[in-house]
């Protein structure tokens, strides 16, 4: 993951109650689309990728 632009999932269909992610080589920044001014959290890239895999496989 190395995309420094904020983006939402293609599945969000323009919804405003989503999160946005901005990828770096070793981490991902995540923020709430309804409250961007609140800032973001940063997680390790491996943790973010594990989360995305879990969501895709309904493991959560």
C-alpha positions in Angstrom: 0.0 0.0 0.0 1.6 3.2 -1.1 -1.1 5.7 -2.1 -0.8 9.1 -0.4 -4.2 10.3 -1.5 -7.3 9.9 0.7 -9.8 7.5 -0.8 -13.0 5.7 0.1 -14.0 2.2 -0.8 -15.6 1.9 -4.3 -18.5 0.2 -2.4 -19.4 3.3 -0.5 -21.5 4.6 -3.5 -21.0 8.2 -2.5 -22.2 7.7 1.1 -21.0 10.1 3.7 -20.8 7.7 6.6 -17.6 6.0 5.6 -13.9 6.1 6.5 -11.2 7.2 4.2 -7.7 5.7 4.0 -4.4 7.1 2.9 -1.6 4.5 2.4 2.1 4.7 3.0 4.7 2.0 2.6 4.6 1.0 6.2 1.3 2.4 7.6 -2.2 3.5 6.8 -3.9 6.7 8.0 -7.7 6.3 8.6 -10.3 9.1 9.2 -14.0 9.5 9.5 -15.6 11.2 6.4 -18.2 12.9 8.7 -15.6 14.5 10.9 -12.4 15.0 8.9 -11.4 17.9 11.1 -11.0 15.5 14.0 -7.8 14.1 12.4 -6.9 10.5 11.7 -5.5 7.4 13.3 -2.4 5.7 12.0 -2.1 1.9 11.9 0.6 -0.5 10.8 0.2 -1.5 7.2 0.2 -5.2 8.1 -2.7 -4.5 10.6 -4.7 -2.6 8.1 -4.2 -5.3 5.4 -5.3 -8.0 7.9 -8.4 -5.9 8.7 -9.3 -5.5 5.1 -8.9 -9.2 4.5 -11.1 -10.0 7.5 -13.8 -7.6 6.2 -13.6 -9.1 2.7 -14.1 -12.7 4.1 -16.7 -11.7 6.7 -14.3 -12.8 9.5 -15.2 -9.9 11.8 
